[in-house]
Amino acid sequence: MTTLESKDVAVGIIGMGEMGKMYAERLSRGGCKRINVCDLPAKFDSLVEYCKDKEGVVAMQDGHLVSRESDFIIYSVEAEYLDGVVKQYGPSTKMGAIVSGQTSVKAPERAAFEKYLPADVHIISIHSLHGPTVAPDGQALILIQHRATDEKMRLVEQVLAPLKSRYVHLSYDEHDEVTANTQAVTHAAFLSMGTAWRCMKAFPWETGRYVGGIEVVKTNITLRIYAAKWHVYAGLAILNPTAKKQIHQYASSVSDLFKLMIEGREDELRTRVHAARDFVFGQNFSGESTPSSPTSSPRATPSSHASSILLSDKALDRFSIGSPSASEPPPPNSQLALLAMVDCWHALQIRPFVHLALAATPVFRFWIGVAEYLFRSNERLEAAIQAATRTVDHRSDDTEFLCAARGWSDCVTYGSFDAYKQRFEETRSFFEPRFEESRLQNTRMFKFLAEEPVKP
């Protein structure tokens, strides 16, 4: 069989959502000569129109044609529907082709590929750990060499080179563990914040209680998540068993800490919070985390101390959204969402800095950054603990947050995509009129984090 050069590989993309389009456009600009694409039959005319000014990108009627004419085929399909799509088009795969999936949870993807793809097909799955609005340059791109030769693996790396991403080689099982550790609970926290604010019928930046610093990051990322599509988060949460366990633990951590707060058990709250701090961030508070255990992350080989982010007041205060209604300084915040996050990592024995070094998403980097910002300052952390037990300024907000966290956990436990979609869309509709004003700030925030980390 003739060995293909990367420039001669015909790429196929089945599913032209935002991520499929990002891949097609990047590969086209990078010199890929032929990119065969398809989407739902009802979208064919609009797909043809889309492809008109994209050099080398060819719209096809269905996945059968894409599969028969492509050397490297990417299924860019929602995890919920992947099995049916692979069942339909997989048997048409060109002999000797490489097949890949771009889903955020790999257990169902592996099952579908092994069940429906011909035995003479190579399987190398991928997953870009960022959304379509984030430039892929320097971001983690997971590659899974499941059923393929090393030669095919090198070919895939060459074909995907125009993305300029950082390759991370994992197995299917390792992928699902790492993505759960870096995404599942992070998403649950922000989804819960958004739902709580919707139930309060208040935009957080207008209440006077969420101003500056950590609060800006919380509100901006919440809007960023709800501005995306619900299925981006649902598949990972519902189909990944590890994610289910972690989301349940996060809700439990929120509940446990909230009970200590409202019962005024300040010493117990402080002891629990400090134990979580010491596990996650170490006891030396020097800007480095404690060493990871050998089993805490697959294929990770961190140094004795993993790198921290260390956001500063100057860094956080450069971003804002809207105009707060109150002119007075905001009251101290209990920071229940952040306290529960670190408590959850402690309960699950997760070392977040190891995963940060391995395959972190932009959102995960910022969330660790603000958690570190809170927990590495004795003054800020003590202010949160005292606010949680001695004041009621955020008590109603925390009550709504507890209900929201439990609701999202139940939704994931029940495994209902319909319920997940309904919960997501209700909150999305509430925030949608304000997406545009946060979009620029989000772009600036993530650009800053990627390019200009500021040390205090």
C-alpha positions as CSV (number, residue, x, y, z in Angstrom):
1,M,0.0,0.0,0.0
2,T,1.3,3.4,-0.9
3,T,2.4,5.5,2.1
4,L,0.4,8.8,2.3
5,E,2.1,12.1,3.0
6,S,0.2,14.4,5.3
7,K,-0.3,16.9,2.6
8,D,-2.1,14.3,0.4
9,V,-4.4,13.0,3.1
10,A,-8.1,13.6,2.4
11,V,-9.7,14.6,5.7
12,G,-13.4,13.9,6.4
13,I,-15.5,15.6,9.0
14,I,-18.9,14.1,9.9
15,G,-20.8,16.8,11.8
16,M,-20.2,20.4,11.1
17,G,-21.1,22.2,14.3
18,E,-18.9,24.9,15.7
19,M,-16.0,22.5,16.5
20,G,-16.2,20.8,13.1
21,K,-16.1,24.1,11.4
22,M,-13.1,25.2,13.5
23,Y,-11.2,22.1,12.5
24,A,-12.1,22.5,8.8
25,E,-11.1,26.1,8.7
26,R,-7.8,25.6,10.5
27,L,-6.8,22.6,8.4
28,S,-7.8,24.4,5.2
29,R,-5.6,27.4,6.1
30,G,-2.8,25.0,7.0
31,G,-2.6,23.6,3.5
32,C,-4.8,20.5,3.6
33,K,-5.8,20.0,0.0
34,R,-9.1,18.1,0.5
35,I,-11.6,18.3,3.4
36,N,-14.8,16.4,2.9
37,V,-17.6,17.5,5.2
38,C,-21.2,16.6,5.9
39,D,-23.9,17.5,8.3
40,L,-27.6,16.6,8.8
41,P,-29.4,16.3,5.4
42,A,-31.6,19.3,6.2
43,K,-28.5,21.5,6.5
44,F,-26.9,20.5,3.2
45,D,-27.8,23.7,1.3
46,S,-26.4,25.9,4.0
47,L,-23.3,23.7,4.2
48,V,-22.7,24.2,0.5
49,E,-23.0,27.9,1.0
50,Y,-20.6,27.8,3.9
51,C,-18.0,25.9,1.9
52,K,-18.0,28.3,-1.1
53,D,-15.1,30.4,0.2
54,K,-13.2,27.7,2.1
55,E,-10.5,26.4,-0.1
56,G,-10.4,22.6,-0.4
57,V,-13.5,22.2,1.8
58,V,-16.1,20.1,0.0
59,A,-19.7,19.7,1.1
60,M,-21.1,16.1,0.7
61,Q,-24.6,14.7,1.1
62,D,-23.9,12.3,3.9
63,G,-21.4,10.4,5.9
64,H,-21.3,7.5,3.5
65,L,-19.7,9.6,0.9
66,V,-17.3,11.2,3.4
67,S,-16.3,7.8,4.7
68,R,-15.7,6.3,1.3
69,E,-13.6,9.2,0.0
70,S,-11.5,10.2,3.1
71,D,-8.3,8.9,4.6
72,F,-8.7,10.4,8.0
73,I,-12.3,10.7,9.2
74,I,-13.3,12.7,12.3
75,Y,-16.8,12.2,13.9
76,S,-17.6,15.6,15.3
77,V,-20.9,14.5,16.7
78,E,-22.6,14.9,20.1
79,A,-21.8,12.0,22.4
80,E,-25.5,11.3,22.9
81,Y,-25.9,10.5,19.1
82,L,-22.5,9.1,18.3
83,D,-23.5,5.4,18.5
84,G,-26.3,5.8,15.9
85,V,-24.1,7.9,13.6
86,V,-21.2,5.4,13.6
87,K,-23.6,2.5,13.1
88,Q,-25.0,4.3,10.0
89,Y,-21.8,5.4,8.4
90,G,-19.0,3.3,9.9
91,P,-19.4,0.3,7.5
92,S,-18.7,2.6,4.6
93,T,-15.3,3.6,5.9
94,K,-12.5,3.4,3.3
95,M,-10.2,0.5,3.7
96,G,-7.1,1.4,5.7
97,A,-8.5,4.8,6.7
98,I,-8.0,6.3,10.1
99,V,-11.1,7.0,12.1
100,S,-11.4,9.5,15.0
101,G,-13.9,10.9,17.4
102,Q,-14.0,14.3,19.0
103,T,-16.4,13.6,21.9
104,S,-15.6,14.7,25.4
105,V,-16.4,11.2,26.9
106,K,-14.6,8.3,25.2
107,A,-16.2,5.1,26.7
108,P,-19.3,5.2,24.4
109,E,-17.1,6.3,21.5
110,R,-14.7,3.3,21.9
111,A,-17.7,1.0,22.1
112,A,-19.2,2.3,18.9
113,F,-16.0,2.2,17.0
114,E,-15.2,-1.3,18.0
115,K,-18.7,-2.5,17.2
116,Y,-19.3,-0.8,13.9
117,L,-16.0,-0.1,12.2
118,P,-14.5,-2.6,9.8
119,A,-11.5,-4.5,11.1
120,D,-9.2,-3.0,8.5
121,V,-9.7,0.5,9.8
122,H,-7.3,2.3,12.2
123,I,-8.7,4.0,15.3
124,I,-7.0,7.1,16.7
125,S,-9.3,9.3,18.7
126,I,-8.8,13.0,19.5
127,H,-10.2,15.6,21.8
128,S,-9.3,19.3,21.9
129,L,-9.7,20.5,25.5
130,H,-11.2,23.8,24.6
131,G,-14.3,25.2,23.0
132,P,-14.5,26.5,19.4
133,T,-14.2,30.1,20.4
134,V,-10.8,29.5,21.9
135,A,-7.8,29.5,19.6
136,P,-6.3,26.0,19.6
137,D,-2.7,27.3,19.6
138,G,-0.9,25.8,22.6
139,Q,-4.0,24.2,24.0
140,A,-4.1,20.5,25.0
141,L,-5.1,18.1,22.2
142,I,-5.5,14.5,23.4
143,L,-4.5,11.8,21.0
144,I,-5.6,8.2,21.7
145,Q,-3.8,5.5,19.7
146,H,-6.3,2.7,20.2
147,R,-6.0,0.5,17.1
148,A,-3.3,1.9,14.9
149,T,0.3,1.6,13.9
150,D,2.9,4.2,15.0
151,E,3.2,5.3,11.4
152,K,-0.5,6.2,11.4
153,M,-0.1,8.0,14.7
154,R,2.7,10.2,13.2
155,L,0.5,10.8,10.2
156,V,-2.3,12.1,12.4
157,E,0.1,14.4,14.2
158,Q,1.3,15.8,10.9
159,V,-2.3,16.3,9.6
160,L,-3.3,18.1,12.8
161,A,-0.2,20.3,13.0
162,P,-2.0,23.4,11.6
163,L,-4.0,23.5,14.9
164,K,-0.7,24.3,16.7
165,S,-2.0,22.4,19.7
166,R,0.0,20.6,22.4
167,Y,-0.3,16.8,22.0
168,V,-1.1,14.7,25.0
169,H,-1.1,10.9,24.5
170,L,-3.6,9.0,26.6
171,S,-5.7,5.8,26.5
172,Y,-9.5,5.9,26.4
173,D,-9.8,5.2,30.1
174,E,-7.1,7.7,31.0
175,H,-8.8,10.4,28.9
176,D,-12.1,9.9,30.7
177,E,-10.4,10.1,34.1
178,V,-8.5,13.3,33.2
179,T,-11.4,15.1,31.6
180,A,-13.6,14.3,34.6
181,N,-11.0,15.7,36.9
182,T,-10.5,18.9,34.9
183,Q,-14.0,19.6,33.6
184,A,-16.9,17.8,35.3
185,V,-16.9,19.5,38.7
186,T,-15.7,22.8,37.3
187,H,-18.7,22.9,34.9
188,A,-21.0,21.9,37.8
189,A,-19.8,24.8,39.9
190,F,-20.5,27.4,37.2
191,L,-23.7,25.8,36.1
192,S,-24.9,25.9,39.7
193,M,-23.9,29.6,40.1
194,G,-25.8,30.5,37.0
195,T,-28.9,28.6,38.1
196,A,-28.8,30.2,41.5
197,W,-28.6,33.7,40.1
198,R,-31.4,32.9,37.7
199,C,-33.6,31.7,40.6
200,M,-32.8,35.0,42.4
201,K,-33.8,36.9,39.3
202,A,-30.7,39.0,39.6
203,F,-27.7,39.7,37.4
204,P,-24.9,39.2,39.9
205,W,-22.8,42.2,38.8
206,E,-25.8,44.5,39.4
207,T,-26.5,43.5,43.0
208,G,-23.4,45.2,44.6
209,R,-22.4,41.8,46.1
210,Y,-20.3,40.5,43.3
211,V,-17.8,43.2,42.4
212,G,-14.1,42.9,41.4
213,G,-11.5,40.2,41.8
214,I,-12.8,36.6,42.2
215,E,-16.3,37.7,41.5
216,V,-15.5,39.0,38.0
217,V,-14.0,35.6,37.1
218,K,-17.0,33.8,38.5
219,T,-19.6,35.8,36.6
220,N,-17.6,36.0,33.3
221,I,-17.0,32.3,33.1
222,T,-20.6,31.5,34.1
223,L,-21.8,33.6,31.2
224,R,-19.2,32.0,28.9
225,I,-20.4,28.5,29.8
226,Y,-24.1,29.4,29.3
227,A,-23.3,31.1,26.0
228,A,-22.2,27.7,24.6
229,K,-24.3,24.7,23.6
230,W,-25.8,22.5,26.4
231,H,-24.6,19.3,24.8
232,V,-21.0,20.4,25.2
233,Y,-21.3,19.7,28.9
234,A,-24.1,17.1,29.1
235,G,-22.2,14.3,27.4
236,L,-19.3,14.5,29.7
237,A,-21.4,14.8,32.8
238,I,-23.9,12.0,32.1
239,L,-21.9,9.4,30.1
240,N,-18.7,9.5,32.1
241,P,-19.1,7.4,35.4
242,T,-16.1,9.2,37.0
243,A,-17.8,12.6,36.3
244,K,-21.0,11.4,37.9
245,K,-19.2,10.5,41.0
246,Q,-17.4,13.8,41.2
247,I,-20.5,16.0,40.6
248,H,-22.3,14.1,43.3
249,Q,-19.3,14.7,45.7
250,Y,-19.3,18.4,44.8
251,A,-23.0,18.7,45.8
252,S,-22.3,16.8,49.0
253,S,-19.4,19.2,49.8
254,V,-21.6,22.2,49.2
255,S,-24.3,20.7,51.5
256,D,-21.8,19.8,54.3
257,L,-20.1,23.2,54.3
258,F,-23.5,25.0,54.2
259,K,-24.7,23.1,57.2
260,L,-21.6,24.1,59.2
261,M,-22.1,27.7,58.0
262,I,-25.8,28.1,59.1
263,E,-25.2,26.3,62.4
264,G,-22.4,28.7,63.2
265,R,-19.9,25.9,63.7
266,E,-17.0,28.1,62.7
267,D,-14.2,26.1,64.2
268,E,-15.3,22.9,62.5
269,L,-15.7,24.8,59.2
270,R,-12.2,26.3,59.6
271,T,-10.7,22.8,60.4
272,R,-12.3,21.2,57.3
273,V,-11.4,24.1,55.0
274,H,-7.8,24.1,56.2
275,A,-7.5,20.4,55.8
276,A,-8.6,20.7,52.1
277,R,-6.2,23.7,51.6
278,D,-3.3,21.7,53.0
279,F,-4.0,18.7,50.8
280,V,-4.5,20.7,47.5
281,F,-2.1,23.6,47.9
282,G,0.4,22.3,50.5
283,Q,1.3,23.7,53.9
284,N,4.2,25.9,52.9
285,F,2.2,28.6,51.0
286,S,5.2,29.3,48.8
287,G,3.4,29.2,45.5
288,E,3.9,25.5,44.9
289,S,1.6,22.6,45.5
290,T,2.4,19.4,47.4
291,P,3.7,16.4,45.4
292,S,1.3,14.1,43.7
293,S,0.9,10.5,44.5
294,P,2.0,8.2,41.6
295,T,-1.6,7.1,40.9
296,S,-3.3,10.5,41.0
297,S,-3.0,11.0,37.3
298,P,-2.3,8.8,34.3
299,R,1.1,9.3,32.6
300,A,1.8,12.4,34.5
301,T,5.4,12.9,35.6
302,P,5.3,16.1,37.6
303,S,8.3,17.5,39.4
304,S,8.2,17.4,43.2
305,H,6.2,20.5,43.1
306,A,3.7,21.4,40.3
307,S,3.5,24.9,38.9
308,S,0.9,27.2,40.4
309,I,-0.9,30.1,38.6
310,L,-0.8,32.8,41.3
311,L,-3.2,35.4,40.0
312,S,-2.8,38.8,41.6
313,D,-5.3,41.5,42.6
314,K,-3.9,43.6,39.7
315,A,-4.6,40.7,37.3
316,L,-8.1,40.0,38.5
317,D,-9.2,43.7,38.8
318,R,-8.4,44.5,35.2
319,F,-11.6,42.7,34.1
320,S,-15.2,43.8,34.8
321,I,-18.7,43.4,33.5
322,G,-21.6,45.8,33.7
323,S,-21.9,48.5,36.3
324,P,-22.6,47.5,39.9
325,S,-25.6,49.3,41.5
326,A,-24.0,49.8,44.9
327,S,-21.3,52.4,45.5
328,E,-20.2,50.9,48.8
329,P,-17.6,48.1,48.9
330,P,-19.2,44.7,48.6
331,P,-19.8,42.7,51.8
332,P,-17.4,39.8,52.4
333,N,-18.4,36.7,50.5
334,S,-18.5,33.2,52.0
335,Q,-17.2,31.9,48.7
336,L,-19.1,28.6,49.1
337,A,-18.6,27.6,45.5
338,L,-14.8,27.8,45.9
339,L,-14.7,26.3,49.4
340,A,-16.7,23.3,48.2
341,M,-14.5,22.9,45.1
342,V,-11.3,22.5,47.2
343,D,-13.2,20.3,49.7
344,C,-14.4,18.1,46.8
345,W,-10.8,17.7,45.5
346,H,-9.7,16.8,49.0
347,A,-12.6,14.2,49.5
348,L,-11.8,12.6,46.1
349,Q,-8.0,12.8,46.6
350,I,-7.6,14.8,43.4
351,R,-4.4,16.8,42.8
352,P,-5.6,19.5,40.5
353,F,-2.1,20.9,39.7
354,V,-1.1,17.6,38.2
355,H,-4.0,17.7,35.8
356,L,-3.3,21.3,35.1
357,A,0.1,20.4,33.8
358,L,-1.2,17.4,31.9
359,A,-4.4,18.4,30.1
360,A,-6.2,21.4,31.5
361,T,-8.9,23.4,29.8
362,P,-8.8,27.2,29.9
363,V,-11.8,27.3,32.3
364,F,-10.1,24.8,34.6
365,R,-6.9,26.9,34.7
366,F,-8.8,30.0,35.7
367,W,-10.9,28.1,38.3
368,I,-7.7,26.7,39.9
369,G,-6.2,30.2,39.7
370,V,-9.0,31.9,41.7
371,A,-9.2,29.0,44.1
372,E,-5.5,29.4,44.7
373,Y,-5.9,33.2,45.0
374,L,-8.4,32.6,47.9
375,F,-6.7,29.7,49.6
376,R,-3.1,30.9,49.6
377,S,-4.0,34.0,51.4
378,N,-4.7,33.5,55.1
379,E,-6.4,36.9,55.2
380,R,-8.8,36.2,52.3
381,L,-9.6,32.6,53.4
382,E,-10.3,33.7,57.0
383,A,-12.5,36.5,55.8
384,A,-14.5,33.9,53.8
385,I,-14.9,31.6,56.8
386,Q,-16.0,34.4,59.1
387,A,-18.4,35.7,56.4
388,A,-19.9,32.2,56.1
389,T,-20.6,31.9,59.8
390,R,-21.1,35.4,61.2
391,T,-23.0,37.3,58.5
392,V,-26.1,36.8,56.4
393,D,-25.2,39.1,53.4
394,H,-24.8,36.1,51.1
395,R,-27.0,33.6,53.0
396,S,-29.9,33.7,50.5
397,D,-27.4,33.4,47.6
398,D,-25.8,30.4,49.2
399,T,-29.1,28.8,49.8
400,E,-30.0,29.1,46.2
401,F,-26.6,27.8,45.2
402,L,-27.0,24.7,47.4
403,C,-30.4,24.0,45.8
404,A,-28.8,24.5,42.3
405,A,-25.9,22.2,43.0
406,R,-28.2,19.4,44.3
407,G,-30.4,19.9,41.3
408,W,-27.6,19.5,38.8
409,S,-26.3,16.5,40.7
410,D,-29.7,14.8,40.6
411,C,-30.1,15.6,36.9
412,V,-26.7,13.9,36.1
413,T,-27.5,10.9,38.4
414,Y,-30.8,10.3,36.7
415,G,-29.0,10.4,33.3
416,S,-31.6,12.5,31.6
417,F,-30.4,14.6,28.7
418,D,-33.8,16.2,28.4
419,A,-33.7,17.4,31.9
420,Y,-30.2,18.6,31.5
421,K,-31.1,20.5,28.4
422,Q,-34.2,22.1,30.1
423,R,-32.2,23.2,33.1
424,F,-29.5,24.6,31.0
425,E,-31.7,26.4,28.5
426,E,-33.8,28.0,31.2
427,T,-30.7,29.7,32.7
428,R,-29.3,30.4,29.3
429,S,-32.4,32.4,28.4
430,F,-32.1,34.4,31.5
431,F,-28.5,35.5,30.8
432,E,-28.7,35.6,27.0
433,P,-29.4,39.4,26.8
434,R,-26.1,40.0,28.6
435,F,-23.9,37.6,26.7
436,E,-22.5,40.3,24.4
437,E,-21.2,42.6,27.1
438,S,-19.3,39.7,28.7
439,R,-17.9,38.3,25.4
440,L,-15.1,40.8,25.0
441,Q,-14.1,40.5,28.7
442,N,-14.0,36.7,28.3
443,T,-11.7,37.0,25.3
444,R,-9.4,39.3,27.2
445,M,-9.4,37.1,30.3
446,F,-8.4,33.9,28.5
447,K,-5.9,35.7,26.3
448,F,-4.3,37.1,29.5
449,L,-4.2,33.8,31.2
450,A,-2.6,32.1,28.2
451,E,0.0,34.8,27.5
452,E,0.6,37.0,30.5
453,P,0.5,35.3,33.8
454,V,1.0,37.8,36.5
455,K,2.9,36.9,39.7
456,P,2.0,38.8,42.9
